[in-house]
Amino acid sequence: MKDIKTYMKELGQQARIASLALIKASTNEKNAVLENIANALEASKTEILKANKMDLEAGAKNGLDAALLDRLELNKSRMASMIEGVRQVASLPDPIGEITDLKYQPSGIQVGKMRVPLGVVGIIYESRPNVTADAAALCLKSGNAAILRGGSEAINSNQAIAKCIQQGLAEAEFPVEAVQVVATIDRAAVAEMITMPEFVDVIIPRGGKGLIERVSKEASVPVIKHLDGICHVFIDEYADFYKAINIAFNSKTQRYGTCNTMETLLVAKAIAGEFLPEIARQYEEEGVELRGCSITRDYIPQATSATEEDWATEYLAPILSIRVVDGVDEAIAHIQKYSSQHTDAIVTEYYTNARRFMTEIDSSSVMVNASTRFADGFEYGLGAEIGISTDKFHVRGPVGLEGLTSQKFIVLGDGQIRE
């Protein structure tokens, strides 16, 4: 194989050329590509699952923990969701070319904004092979070329999915370089990819904190990212008991290894005596380790003592920190101190507290009476998501089609000249 620098430069050059061709593609043409990809994935399910099994076996042999193996695993249900995600992206309105805010100026010109692709999107991700299909679909529909670099632990799964993407592009007579999956697991490829601003317009890292910190520190290309998913659920004293139980249970146990899983449960003192013993019983049945403040341990004697570090930890595991608070003021203060600004939720029937929580919690998703696990592009109706951003520029929250675009000013005149 060529040296990494040469190889990555060639990928970048090919992606840039492909991005120019994508600008000219119609909505119908892009949708046809996505339908082809979905059909190819459907037809190749057996081969993809076989490749994924190889990755899972290698991962277990190499000592990957349970959370990473869960992220790595594809099964029939996840395959179906991945394929449905591609088709849902095809069904979404095409943002490219949309003109907004067109207004006449005193000179007679009309000034507005047109939505345009970013150009070439580089995505660096770990474990989850479904990201390969999700990213390809979103980038293609938004008119962007993509360079995808998955983790070494998912190399077989990613290559199997990439084959379907290439097939879908070729069948629609699109440039196959519109989506390129890096074929090497050499870590040097990442270093090259994040320092090619002449070819790559934005980098989106998805994975562990170490990866995202490294990319953020070393990249000379703009980065869309989130570092942690320290998500909270606050059970207000005005919460409906059964809603509270269901939301607190689902937010933690529906999946452990995801960034929108609850890591800290806050419970108002007025409801703690009734609520904590019951939710603790349900968590224990699921094998969740509980760590709590001193008041929590009065109600849940089997819980261990929570430390300062626990409040600031994204476990990605069946471990939960619990704190009893006086009410909404203390809950908001705790979240403002420890939240990673990813997703935080309140369970309450009191409108005033719900409004305060939504106003004062500065996270990319703020929820009322719903599980944090809904913080997801698919669940938000964005189709597949390419990541979740806790940055404030240029996009925040789940990054779907619109998050992969920019706007340019357009001016319509009829011979006007400036005096």
KOLDRENBA-132294 format. One record per residue: residue number from 1; x, y, z of N, C-alpha, C in turn; residue in one letter. Coordinates in steps of 0.001 Angstrom, whole numbers, plus 500000, padded with zeros to 6 digits. Layout:
BEGIN
NUM X Y Z X Y Z X Y Z A $
...
end
This chain:
BEGIN
1 500847 498792 500000 500000 500000 500000 500877 501250 500000 M $
2 500385 502340 499401 501110 503598 499385 501305 504103 500805 K $
3 502262 505033 500979 502419 505607 502308 501155 506389 502663 D $
4 500911 506504 503961 499641 507057 504456 499404 508471 503943 I $
5 500415 509285 503936 500256 510688 503505 499767 510759 502064 K $
6 500396 509969 501188 500000 509952 499780 498593 509406 499612 T $
7 498306 508312 500331 496987 507670 500242 495880 508624 500674 Y $
8 496056 509293 501809 495017 510184 502304 494866 511411 501414 M $
9 495964 511890 500859 495883 513037 499941 495069 512665 498706 K $
10 495258 511444 498219 494501 511004 497052 493008 510894 497370 E $
11 492695 510364 498561 491289 510316 498973 490698 511718 499012 L $
12 491470 512654 499568 490999 514031 499658 490760 514660 498294 G $
13 491685 514452 497381 491536 515004 496029 490310 514420 495334 Q $
14 490132 513104 495467 488991 512451 494828 487672 512918 495444 Q $
15 487675 513118 496755 486465 513595 497427 486115 515004 496970 A $
16 487113 515854 496835 486852 517228 496394 486250 517246 495001 R $
17 486787 516440 494094 486241 516366 492737 484812 515840 492761 I $
18 484578 514792 493574 483233 514222 493673 482245 515226 494248 A $
19 482701 516059 495176 481802 517045 495786 481304 518043 494750 S $
20 482119 518346 493752 481707 519271 492695 480627 518648 491827 L $
21 480719 517333 491622 479676 516642 490854 478379 516576 491637 A $
22 478473 516410 492963 477271 516297 493789 476461 517582 493812 L $
23 477148 518721 493668 476440 520008 493657 475371 520030 492569 I $
24 475644 519339 491459 474740 519368 490306 473633 518322 490382 K $
25 473709 517425 491371 472741 516330 491445 471368 516830 491884 A $
26 470337 516328 491232 468962 516692 491606 468525 515882 492826 S $
27 467433 516322 493424 466879 515585 494561 466515 514159 494162 T $
28 465882 513996 493009 465488 512658 492563 466699 511759 492356 N $
29 467768 512312 491823 468979 511524 491604 469596 511087 492929 E $
30 469631 511989 493903 470185 511631 495207 469319 510591 495906 K $
31 468016 510735 495796 467110 509762 496410 467262 508384 495777 N $
32 467513 508353 494465 467698 507073 493776 468947 506361 494293 A $
33 470005 507129 494541 471225 506541 495103 470934 505923 496463 V $
34 470211 506666 497304 469916 506179 498647 469048 504924 498605 L $
35 468101 504879 497697 467263 503679 497566 468105 502490 497103 E $
36 469038 502750 496200 469949 501687 495758 470786 501162 496923 N $
37 471276 502075 497757 472091 501668 498906 471261 500851 499883 I $
38 470035 501301 500159 469157 500559 501067 468876 499157 500536 A $
39 468634 499052 499230 468380 497744 498627 469610 496845 498717 N $
40 470784 497436 498491 472024 496646 498566 472269 496157 499992 A $
41 471995 497015 500976 472137 496605 502384 471156 495477 502713 L $
42 469931 495605 502210 468913 494574 502442 469373 493238 501872 E $
43 469907 493282 500664 470322 492054 499999 471580 491447 500613 A $
44 472340 492258 501331 473626 491800 501871 473601 491604 503375 S $
45 472420 491507 503970 472327 491400 505432 473127 490220 505973 K $
46 473038 489095 505334 473741 487904 505818 475242 488130 505831 T $
47 475759 488692 504735 477203 488942 504646 477648 489975 505678 E $
48 476840 491017 505890 477196 492066 506851 477208 491511 508275 I $
49 476197 490718 508615 476147 490130 509956 477287 489141 510172 L $
50 477673 488441 509118 478807 487521 509216 480094 488306 509471 K $
51 480268 489413 508754 481444 490261 508971 481441 490848 510375 A $
52 480260 491239 510847 480151 491799 512184 480492 490762 513251 N $
53 480106 489528 513007 480433 488460 513961 481943 488304 514090 K $
54 482654 488433 512972 484121 488372 513005 484687 489491 513867 M $
55 484115 490691 513722 484584 491831 514522 484288 491621 516004 D $
56 483099 491104 516306 482734 490869 517703 483650 489824 518345 L $
57 483943 488772 517621 484828 487729 518154 486232 488278 518382 E $
58 486710 489083 517430 488037 489685 517590 488038 490678 518744 A $
59 486948 491437 518879 486844 492407 519965 486868 491751 521326 G $
60 486093 490669 521468 486080 489945 522740 487460 489382 523059 A $
61 488119 488866 522040 489467 488308 522210 490464 489382 522624 K $
62 490266 490604 522113 491176 491716 522418 490789 492473 523679 N $
63 489755 492000 524381 489411 492578 525682 488533 493807 525646 G $
64 487761 494018 524558 486835 495151 524542 485805 494971 525643 L $
65 485471 496074 526344 484498 495945 527433 483078 495808 526878 D $
66 482141 495528 527777 480764 495233 527369 480121 496394 526624 A $
67 480412 497635 527061 479801 498809 526415 480274 498936 524969 A $
68 481568 498714 524738 482096 498818 523377 481598 497681 522497 L $
69 481499 496484 523068 480969 495363 522297 479504 495617 521926 L $
70 478754 496241 522832 477365 496572 522536 477286 497570 521386 D $
71 478168 498548 521387 478187 499532 520302 478573 498885 518978 R $
72 479435 497896 519057 479951 497236 517861 478934 496289 517232 L $
73 478056 495753 518050 477186 494675 517568 476112 495144 516596 E $
74 475974 494395 515513 474822 494515 514621 473985 493254 514788 L $
75 472674 493407 514822 471773 492256 514823 470656 492565 513834 N $
76 469683 491684 513729 468619 491875 512738 467868 493184 512980 K $
77 467605 493482 514247 466873 494705 514573 467675 495949 514207 S $
78 468960 495953 514551 469792 497119 514242 470029 497254 512742 R $
79 470131 496128 512051 470239 496183 510594 468979 496806 509999 M $
80 467827 496390 510489 466562 496933 509981 466483 498438 510226 A $
81 466928 498889 511410 466921 500319 511727 467882 501081 510823 S $
82 469033 500483 510542 470021 501130 509676 469458 501305 508267 M $
83 468838 500267 507742 468264 500332 506397 467097 501319 506356 I $
84 466249 501275 507388 465134 502219 507481 465645 503650 507576 E $
85 466768 503847 508277 467355 505177 508393 467757 505738 507042 G $
86 468340 504896 506195 468729 505338 504851 467488 505733 504058 V $
87 466453 504919 504152 465229 505219 503402 464528 506462 503953 R $
88 464616 506661 505258 463979 507840 505841 464688 509106 505368 Q $
89 466017 509046 505251 466756 510201 504728 466294 510507 503304 V $
90 466084 509472 502501 465616 509676 501128 464250 510351 501102 A $
91 463423 510080 502092 462064 510641 502113 462016 512069 502643 S $
92 463100 512530 503234 463105 513869 503819 463229 514945 502751 L $
93 462715 516144 503030 462890 517251 502086 464370 517551 501871 P $
94 464719 517869 500651 466100 518202 500310 466359 519666 500685 D $
95 467315 519916 501596 467544 521316 501986 468321 522120 500953 P $
96 469031 521430 500058 469939 522129 499141 469153 522950 498116 I $
97 469571 524180 497967 468937 525081 497010 467788 525879 497594 G $
98 467398 525568 498828 466304 526302 499457 466687 527773 499632 E $
99 465816 528665 499193 466062 530107 499295 465116 530685 500342 I $
100 465674 531412 501291 464874 531997 502363 465211 533476 502531 T $
101 464327 534183 503218 464532 535583 503612 464776 536501 502417 D $
102 464169 536208 501288 464365 537042 500104 463560 538336 500258 L $
103 464277 539457 500315 463633 540744 500561 464185 541814 499626 K $
104 463288 542710 499211 463716 543853 498396 464421 544873 499285 Y $
105 465491 545447 498771 466212 546524 499429 465881 547852 498739 Q $
106 466174 548977 499380 465849 550279 498774 466432 550476 497380 P $
107 467558 549824 497102 468189 549953 495779 467432 549202 494699 S $
108 466510 548330 495088 465774 547519 494126 466264 546089 494019 G $
109 467447 545813 494576 467934 544431 494564 467164 543593 495579 I $
110 467122 542294 495347 466565 541353 496315 467722 540577 496949 Q $
111 467726 540500 498264 468786 539803 498988 468166 538662 499792 V $
112 468725 537484 499663 468237 536324 500410 469376 535372 500705 G $
113 469035 534193 501173 470030 533173 501496 469656 531862 500825 K $
114 470668 531176 500328 470478 529863 499715 471246 528827 500518 M $
115 470608 527675 500775 471271 526605 501535 472125 525778 500589 R $
116 473369 525523 501012 474360 524859 500159 475103 523787 500963 V $
117 475710 522811 500272 476498 521795 500972 477745 522397 501616 P $
118 478274 521698 502624 479555 522099 503209 480703 521759 502281 L $
119 480575 520673 501512 481620 520283 500564 482084 518852 500792 G $
120 483160 518695 501579 483689 517372 501922 483654 517226 503441 V $
121 482984 516187 503902 482847 515926 505332 483696 514711 505696 V $
122 484573 514884 506673 485363 513771 507174 484787 513291 508490 G $
123 484530 511994 508595 483924 511445 509810 484843 510366 510375 I $
124 485202 510528 511644 486072 509579 512340 485247 508981 513472 I $
125 485113 507677 513495 484204 507066 514461 484751 505731 514951 Y $
126 484266 505340 516118 484677 504093 516742 483484 503170 516879 E $
127 483740 501907 516818 482778 500841 517162 481573 500778 516236 S $
128 480643 501709 516336 479335 501542 515691 479420 501496 514168 R $
129 479271 500309 513568 479353 500233 512106 478161 500849 511395 P $
130 477020 501000 512096 475871 501629 511450 476162 503070 511051 N $
131 477167 503681 511682 477536 505056 511333 477965 505133 509873 V $
132 478549 504069 509349 478990 504068 507952 477815 504323 507017 T $
133 476711 503638 507238 475529 503841 506391 474847 505167 506703 A $
134 474715 505497 507995 474073 506751 508389 474792 507949 507776 D $
135 476122 507952 507928 476914 509084 507453 476844 509207 505937 A $
136 476936 508077 505255 476856 508109 503794 475532 508687 503336 A $
137 474436 508245 503948 473108 508703 503537 472946 510205 503751 A $
138 473320 510678 504931 473143 512098 505234 474039 512976 504373 L $
139 475277 512540 504180 476185 513340 503354 475701 513400 501908 C $
140 475280 512271 501359 474827 512273 499969 473576 513116 499788 L $
141 472601 512977 500694 471355 513747 500543 471615 515246 500673 K $
142 472587 515621 501514 472903 517043 501683 473948 517529 500693 S $
143 474277 516701 499702 475157 517125 498625 476628 517154 498962 G $
144 477024 516471 500031 478420 516454 500453 479102 515145 500086 N $
145 480365 515227 499719 481188 514026 499623 481665 513673 501031 A $
146 481985 512397 501262 482359 511954 502606 483598 511075 502564 A $
147 484460 511281 503545 485580 510375 503811 485324 509799 505197 I $
148 485154 508493 505274 484768 507837 506518 485920 506987 507034 L $
149 486283 507206 508292 487350 506424 508901 486814 505761 510168 R $
150 486436 504495 510038 485935 503747 511176 487065 503183 512010 G $
151 486705 502641 513167 487697 502073 514062 488171 500703 513600 G $
152 489359 500321 514050 489930 499033 513656 489072 497874 514135 S $
153 488356 498071 515248 487543 496989 515806 486349 496646 514921 E $
154 485978 497548 513986 484809 497321 513122 485196 497221 511654 A $
155 486447 496914 511373 486943 496975 510008 486167 496071 509059 I $
156 485834 494850 509479 485121 493925 508590 483689 494393 508338 N $
157 483015 494842 509389 481644 495347 509241 481612 496567 508329 S $
158 482525 497497 508561 482539 498733 507775 482813 498474 506302 N $
159 483728 497551 506028 484044 497259 504631 482861 496583 503941 Q $
160 482132 495747 504683 480952 495088 504100 479864 496110 503775 A $
161 479668 497069 504673 478679 498126 504434 479146 499052 503315 I $
162 480443 499361 503298 481006 500227 502259 480793 499632 500869 A $
163 480880 498320 500767 480667 497648 499484 479257 497927 498964 K $
164 478286 497927 499854 476900 498218 499462 476746 499676 499027 C $
165 477431 500573 499722 477372 501990 499364 477960 502203 497975 I $
166 479116 501597 497724 479755 501723 496419 478853 501154 495320 Q $
167 478187 500052 495620 477273 499449 494643 476125 500400 494329 Q $
168 475565 501022 495361 474466 501947 495160 474859 503166 494341 G $
169 476057 503678 494589 476556 504819 493814 476773 504438 492350 L $
170 477411 503299 492136 477729 502867 490770 476459 502615 489961 A $
171 475457 501997 490586 474209 501698 489873 473497 502969 489427 E $
172 473672 504048 490182 473038 505328 489832 473958 506205 488987 A $
173 475103 505652 488617 476101 506365 487802 476579 507639 488479 E $
174 476707 507567 489806 477328 508630 490585 478813 508301 490746 F $
175 479654 509320 490960 481061 509013 491235 481188 508198 492522 P $
176 481836 507035 492453 481965 506187 493645 482838 506858 494702 V $
177 483623 507864 494303 484453 508591 495261 483638 509552 496130 E $
178 482322 509626 495889 481472 510492 496718 481443 510026 498163 A $
179 481607 508721 498373 481734 508173 499725 482920 507216 499722 V $
180 483956 507562 500458 485146 506725 500531 485375 506291 501979 Q $
181 485501 504998 502174 485789 504456 503494 487274 504132 503545 V $
182 487980 504760 504476 489437 504566 504589 489725 503090 504818 V $
183 490595 502526 503992 490827 501084 504010 491900 500651 504999 A $
184 492635 501598 505571 493693 501248 506511 493248 501491 507953 T $
185 493778 500684 508864 493505 500901 510291 494669 501637 510947 I $
186 495621 502082 510162 496758 502842 510682 496258 504163 511273 D $
187 496616 504419 512533 496152 505631 513216 496680 506906 512554 R $
188 497755 506775 511791 498307 507941 511117 497328 508524 510098 A $
189 496385 507697 509638 495396 508190 508676 494548 509295 509282 A $
190 494263 509172 510593 493475 510204 511277 494241 511518 511304 V $
191 495525 511446 511640 496353 512654 511708 496384 513375 510368 A $
192 496441 512623 509276 496445 513240 507951 495083 513849 507621 E $
193 494045 513104 507926 492694 513523 507562 492283 514835 508224 M $
194 492684 515037 509468 492258 516225 510212 493146 517433 509943 I $
195 494139 517249 509094 495035 518368 508742 495086 518565 507229 T $
196 493940 518362 506569 493851 518571 505117 492757 519588 504803 M $
197 492888 520826 505267 491819 521798 505018 491615 522111 503544 P $
198 492602 521815 502724 492441 522060 501294 491482 521057 500651 E $
199 491252 519933 501330 490365 518897 500793 489139 518631 501663 F $
200 489256 518825 502967 488181 518486 503906 487656 519764 504547 V $
201 486337 519944 504531 485736 521183 505037 485341 521107 506499 D $
202 485020 519929 506988 484648 519775 508397 484938 518342 508825 V $
203 485321 518178 510088 485562 516865 510674 484514 516618 511758 I $
204 483943 515409 511774 483011 515017 512827 483548 513754 513487 I $
205 484068 513861 514710 484527 512665 515425 483419 512065 516262 P $
206 483280 510746 516221 482305 510036 517049 483031 508896 517740 R $
207 483050 508925 519063 483741 507866 519790 484030 508291 521205 G $
208 485077 507698 521770 485436 507974 523146 486018 509358 523329 G $
209 486071 509773 524585 486568 511110 524921 487989 511321 524438 K $
210 488815 510269 524522 490206 510395 524094 490320 510745 522624 G $
211 489526 510063 521789 489540 510343 520349 489119 511776 520077 L $
212 488021 512194 520708 487474 513518 520411 488404 514617 520907 I $
213 489019 514424 522064 489980 515403 522568 491183 515510 521636 E $
214 491661 514373 521153 492809 514380 520242 492476 515120 518949 R $
215 491322 514793 518365 490922 515435 517112 490758 516940 517318 V $
216 490103 517334 518404 489875 518758 518674 491190 519515 518831 S $
217 492155 518868 519460 493442 519512 519734 494307 519630 518485 K $
218 494298 518593 517653 495254 518517 516550 494700 518983 515208 E $
219 493374 519100 515077 492779 519386 513770 493028 520815 513321 A $
220 493324 520968 512032 493353 522288 511411 492113 522490 510548 S $
221 491214 521522 510600 489914 521570 509936 488857 521812 511019 V $
222 487820 522612 510772 486762 522809 511776 486167 521476 512233 P $
223 485814 521392 513533 485341 520147 514137 483950 520350 514735 V $
224 483035 519408 514481 481729 519353 515137 481786 518178 516107 I $
225 481516 518422 517408 481824 517363 518379 480977 517469 519639 K $
226 481013 516393 520425 480700 516451 521847 481673 515529 522563 H $
227 482114 515961 523749 483110 515194 524493 482470 514148 525392 L $
228 481435 514522 526142 480816 513634 527115 479303 513635 526956 D $
229 478699 512569 527463 477249 512521 527548 476838 512314 528995 G $
230 477110 513309 529831 476703 513212 531243 475284 513771 531325 I $
231 474317 512869 531183 472915 513255 531084 472207 513063 532422 C $
232 471298 513968 532725 470568 513956 533991 469071 513814 533757 H $
233 468398 513162 534714 466940 513203 534814 466607 513716 536210 V $
234 465789 514765 536270 465346 515314 537552 463886 514948 537778 F $
235 463617 514240 538877 462251 513888 539270 461755 514968 540227 I $
236 460925 515842 539715 460386 516966 540492 459364 516455 541509 D $
237 459137 517230 542559 458136 516828 543559 456728 516789 542966 E $
238 456533 517467 541828 455227 517482 541173 455143 516455 540042 Y $
239 456065 515493 540019 456066 514482 538968 454940 513474 539153 A $
240 454425 512975 538039 453538 511820 538078 454400 510597 538401 D $
241 454021 509842 539440 454872 508768 539958 455199 507731 538880 F $
242 454209 507286 538148 454441 506218 537176 455224 506705 535965 Y $
243 454970 507936 535534 455805 508507 534470 457256 508571 534933 K $
244 457443 509021 536168 458794 509177 536710 459531 507850 536756 A $
245 458870 506809 537240 459486 505481 537311 459890 505003 535914 I $
246 458967 505101 534973 459228 504599 533625 460341 505370 532928 N $
247 460326 506703 533071 461341 507530 532413 462709 507304 533036 I $
248 462776 507261 534365 464065 507043 535032 464627 505672 534687 A $
249 463773 504664 534612 464230 503308 534291 464709 503221 532846 F $
250 463913 503739 531922 464261 503671 530504 465500 504490 530175 N $
251 465614 505673 530773 466754 506551 530485 468077 505879 530824 S $
252 468063 504992 531836 469298 504323 532225 469486 502958 531573 K $
253 468436 502176 531461 468621 500761 531139 468319 500372 529699 T $
254 467718 501277 528895 467356 500878 527541 468599 500486 526733 Q $
255 469685 501258 526905 471019 500879 526440 472018 501607 527323 R $
256 473072 500915 527701 474044 501513 528618 475158 502279 527900 Y $
257 475527 501842 526709 476734 502385 526088 476514 503526 525138 G $
258 475465 504334 525338 475177 505437 524421 475316 506788 525119 T $
259 475569 507812 524326 475843 509129 524899 474599 509784 525474 C $
260 473405 509307 525120 472175 509901 525661 471578 509081 526796 N $
261 472364 508170 527358 471929 507396 528523 472105 508234 529784 T $
262 471115 508215 530666 471219 508954 531929 472366 508404 532772 M $
263 473161 509314 533348 474243 508913 534248 473998 509382 535679 E $
264 473169 510425 535856 472833 510915 537198 471330 511148 537306 T $
265 470755 510596 538365 469336 510778 538665 469212 511724 539855 L $
266 468464 512805 539673 468202 513766 540734 466746 513628 541164 L $
267 466519 513557 542472 465168 513324 542980 464837 514373 544042 V $
268 463680 515031 543882 463247 516019 544870 462985 515331 546208 A $
269 463420 515976 547292 463314 515396 548633 461868 515016 548972 K $
270 460917 515821 548520 459517 515590 548882 458976 514270 548350 A $
271 459563 513751 547272 459059 512513 546668 460019 511350 546869 I $
272 461197 511611 547446 462265 510604 547532 461845 509364 548308 A $
273 461131 509534 549419 460756 508400 550259 459872 507398 549545 G $
274 459033 507888 548654 458146 507007 547890 458845 506481 546640 E $
275 459607 507347 545991 460164 507034 544677 461407 506148 544736 F $
276 462360 506472 545585 463657 505791 545545 463605 504293 545836 L $
277 462868 503829 546846 462843 502375 547066 462320 501598 545863 P $
278 461294 502136 545197 460720 501422 544053 461664 501425 542850 E $
279 462250 502573 542520 463146 502601 541361 464408 501795 541650 I $
280 464860 501794 542913 466032 500993 543279 465760 499510 543084 A $
281 464552 499083 543437 464185 497669 543248 464260 497292 541775 R $
282 463766 498167 540910 463782 497868 539475 465203 497889 538913 Q $
283 466012 498848 539365 467402 498884 538911 468158 497628 539339 Y $
284 467925 497203 540561 468634 496021 541071 468278 494780 540275 E $
285 467028 494675 539845 466617 493539 539016 467363 493528 537686 E $
286 467779 494720 537239 468532 494839 535987 470043 494772 536218 E $
287 470456 494694 537469 471886 494613 537765 472609 495944 537706 G $
288 471888 497058 537929 472504 498383 537910 473119 498675 539282 V $
289 474389 499052 539281 475069 499454 540523 474674 500889 540859 E $
290 474269 501122 542102 473798 502444 542516 474806 503108 543440 L $
291 475073 504387 543175 475945 505198 544018 475169 506452 544392 R $
292 475104 506759 545678 474239 507859 546065 474799 508769 547129 G $
293 474127 509926 547289 474454 510853 548365 473978 510251 549689 C $
294 474249 510922 550791 473905 510362 552106 472397 510165 552267 S $
295 471593 511106 551742 470135 510966 551862 469650 509799 551005 I $
296 470206 509672 549815 469855 508539 548957 470101 507223 549682 T $
297 471238 507134 550388 471594 505874 551062 470702 505599 552278 R $
298 470039 506623 552774 469040 506387 553817 467860 505587 553266 D $
299 467507 505859 552015 466388 505171 551380 466829 503902 550641 Y $
300 468100 503891 550188 468644 502732 549465 469920 502301 550186 I $
301 469820 501545 551248 470995 501198 552067 472075 500455 551292 P $
302 471685 499724 550259 472663 498946 549502 473493 499804 548542 Q $
303 473108 501062 548325 473879 501952 547447 475207 502314 548110 A $
304 476249 502413 547302 477539 502860 547816 477586 504380 547800 T $
305 478564 504938 548463 478661 506394 548573 479176 506998 547274 S $
306 478455 507986 546746 478884 508692 545532 479953 509712 545881 A $
307 480961 509800 545023 482046 510759 545215 481854 511949 544278 T $
308 482651 512964 544475 482629 514123 543575 482893 513682 542141 E $
309 483784 512722 541974 484109 512225 540634 482909 511570 539958 E $
310 482059 510895 540758 480900 510228 540179 479969 511211 539478 D $
311 479763 512381 540076 478845 513353 539468 479357 513831 538106 W $
312 480650 513704 537861 481249 514193 536611 481669 513061 535683 A $
313 481106 511860 535886 481542 510691 535123 480461 510201 534170 T $
314 480865 509946 532922 480011 509260 531948 480362 507774 532045 E $
315 479509 506994 532674 479827 505593 532946 479789 504719 531696 Y $
316 478778 504923 530852 478558 504032 529703 478497 502581 530161 L $
317 477883 502359 531300 477851 501052 531948 476665 501022 532912 A $
318 476288 499833 533427 475174 499754 534384 475545 500270 535769 P $
319 475886 501549 535818 476209 502260 537055 475452 503576 537027 I $
320 474871 503960 538156 474083 505191 538204 474369 505953 539494 L $
321 474552 507265 539355 474676 508144 540519 473309 508749 540834 S $
322 472965 508812 542117 471670 509356 542533 471884 510403 543619 I $
323 471221 511543 543456 471311 512597 544467 469921 513123 544783 R $
324 469640 513270 546071 468391 513894 546514 468630 515392 546653 V $
325 467739 516187 546055 467879 517646 546079 466628 518255 546710 V $
326 466760 519485 547192 465623 520150 547836 464482 520406 546854 D $
327 464821 520721 545619 463789 521030 544635 464420 521478 543336 G $
328 463657 522194 542536 464104 522546 541195 465329 523455 541212 V $
329 465442 524353 542203 466606 525243 542269 467901 524451 542400 D $
330 467923 523500 543336 469136 522720 543564 469409 521771 542394 E $
331 468353 521254 541776 468528 520389 540608 469175 521155 539459 A $
332 468679 522348 539191 469239 523169 538117 470693 523515 538424 I $
333 470987 523868 539671 472361 524209 540049 473298 523019 539857 A $
334 472853 521824 540231 473674 520627 540052 473959 520384 538569 H $
335 472925 520465 537746 473092 520217 536311 473993 521271 535686 I $
336 473819 522520 536081 474679 523576 535530 476142 523339 535874 Q $
337 476400 522712 537003 477781 522445 537420 478368 521222 536727 K $
338 477587 520159 536578 478149 518882 536136 477738 518441 534731 Y $
339 476714 519031 534167 476232 518577 532860 477273 518813 531769 S $
340 477301 517911 530798 478157 518096 529624 477404 518811 528509 S $
341 476216 519315 528824 475373 520066 527879 474917 519207 526700 Q $
342 474730 517931 526984 474237 517001 525969 472715 516914 526052 H $
343 472200 516194 527076 470754 516017 527221 470390 515963 528699 T $
344 469409 516752 529092 468933 516749 530473 467413 516836 530462 D $
345 466790 516127 531432 465333 516012 531427 464744 516293 532800 A $
346 463520 516808 532802 462728 516987 534031 461438 516197 533880 I $
347 461015 515571 534979 459711 514919 535016 458863 515708 536005 V $
348 457814 516337 535504 456983 517208 536339 455628 517432 535693 T $
349 454640 517709 536506 453326 518109 536011 453081 519601 536281 E $
350 454116 520277 536786 453993 521690 537158 454621 522540 536050 Y $
351 453779 523248 535325 454200 524000 534136 455315 524989 534441 Y $
352 455217 525684 535571 456222 526704 535903 457612 526084 536047 T $
353 457723 524941 536723 459019 524283 536868 459532 523752 535530 N $
354 458622 523261 534709 459029 522794 533381 459600 523941 532561 A $
355 458928 525100 532594 459408 526266 531838 460753 526745 532371 R $
356 460901 526780 533680 462187 527197 534262 463307 526270 533829 R $
357 463055 524976 533878 464065 523984 533508 464475 524160 532044 F $
358 463500 524311 531163 463807 524480 529740 464595 525765 529480 M $
359 464299 526801 530245 464958 528090 530047 466381 528110 530604 T $
360 466571 527526 531779 467840 527681 532496 468851 526576 532225 E $
361 468419 525428 531719 469361 524354 531401 469877 524564 529984 I $
362 471174 524784 529853 471785 525133 528562 472413 523893 527931 D $
363 471569 522943 527549 472050 521721 526910 471518 521649 525483 S $
364 472126 520788 524677 471713 520714 523276 470317 520115 523131 S $
365 469895 519287 524092 468517 518802 524159 468025 518923 525602 S $
366 466872 519540 525793 466250 519649 527119 464847 519063 526995 V $
367 464535 518125 527897 463304 517351 527752 462382 517523 528953 M $
368 461102 517443 528690 460083 517452 529740 459261 516184 529588 V $
369 459258 515366 530638 458449 514143 530681 458743 513186 529530 N $
370 460028 513000 529248 460442 512046 528218 461831 511521 528545 A $
371 462109 510303 528100 463403 509665 528335 464523 510373 527579 S $
372 465683 510456 528194 466846 511041 527512 467238 510241 526287 T $
373 466825 508988 526198 467187 508137 525069 466566 508614 523762 R $
374 465643 509568 523832 465075 510126 522603 465994 511138 521925 F $
375 467089 511524 522584 468010 512503 521986 468794 511829 520874 A $
376 468183 511756 519725 468704 510958 518627 468107 511484 517329 D $
377 468919 511560 516290 468434 512100 515031 467268 511338 514452 G $
378 467306 510014 514528 466207 509198 514002 464917 509507 514753 F $
379 464999 509581 516084 463813 509852 516899 463312 511278 516712 E $
380 464192 512194 516341 463789 513582 516106 463234 513797 514698 Y $
381 463200 512727 513905 462683 512861 512550 463686 513416 511566 G $
382 464971 513366 511936 466013 513868 511037 466536 512783 510111 L $
383 465983 511577 510205 466566 510434 509530 467717 509943 510383 G $
384 468684 509316 509767 469877 508934 510509 470596 510199 510947 A $
385 471316 510122 512044 472105 511279 512475 473582 511000 512245 E $
386 474338 512052 512098 475766 511897 511871 476565 512142 513147 I $
387 475879 512537 514193 476533 512807 515464 475678 513780 516257 G $
388 476092 514037 517482 475418 515022 518328 476438 516073 518734 I $
389 476100 517309 518506 477016 518408 518810 476594 519124 520086 S $
390 477553 519304 520985 477307 520145 522152 477981 521505 521978 T $
391 478593 521717 520798 479103 523048 520474 477924 523977 520184 D $
392 478199 525271 520131 477142 526227 519813 477257 526765 518396 K $
393 478342 526458 517724 478544 526848 516318 479068 525631 515574 F $
394 478646 525335 514348 477578 526036 513654 476253 525293 513792 H $
395 476297 524153 514509 475104 523337 514672 475128 522755 516080 V $
396 473939 522493 516646 473838 521996 518014 472819 520875 518088 R $
397 473106 519865 518912 472212 518728 519048 472466 517710 517952 G $
398 471502 516781 517716 471682 515795 516651 471905 516482 515304 P $
399 472933 516032 514601 473304 516654 513333 472683 515849 512198 V $
400 471669 516412 511589 471014 515786 510450 471346 516530 509170 G $
401 470419 516518 508226 470684 517117 506921 471046 518598 507014 L $
402 470219 519371 507702 470461 520816 507743 471789 521139 508415 E $
403 472199 520311 509397 473470 520531 510070 474668 520302 509176 G $
404 474466 519652 508035 475549 519398 507084 475522 520393 505925 L $
405 474845 521505 506151 474773 522544 505127 475202 523885 505705 T $
406 475400 524816 504805 475658 526209 505175 474718 527079 504351 S $
407 474854 528374 504494 474053 529288 503675 474962 530326 503032 Q $
408 474598 530724 501846 475297 531838 501208 474273 532891 500818 K $
409 474715 534130 500823 473839 535206 500371 473702 535144 498861 F $
410 472485 535390 498392 472256 535549 496958 471608 536911 496736 I $
411 471936 537513 495628 471422 538848 495288 470824 538792 493888 V $
412 469562 539191 493767 468880 539232 492475 468666 540687 492080 L $
413 469185 541026 490935 469045 542411 490463 468465 542470 489063 G $
414 468294 543678 488597 467769 543898 487244 468510 545085 486622 D $
415 469847 544997 486745 470679 546041 486166 471079 547121 487142 G $
416 470785 546977 488426 471110 548004 489413 472631 548199 489521 Q $
417 473043 549430 489688 474435 549751 490009 474436 550641 491249 I $
418 475520 550566 491992 475585 551320 493252 476028 552751 492954 R $
419 475276 553699 493503 475608 555108 493284 476787 555505 494156 E $
end
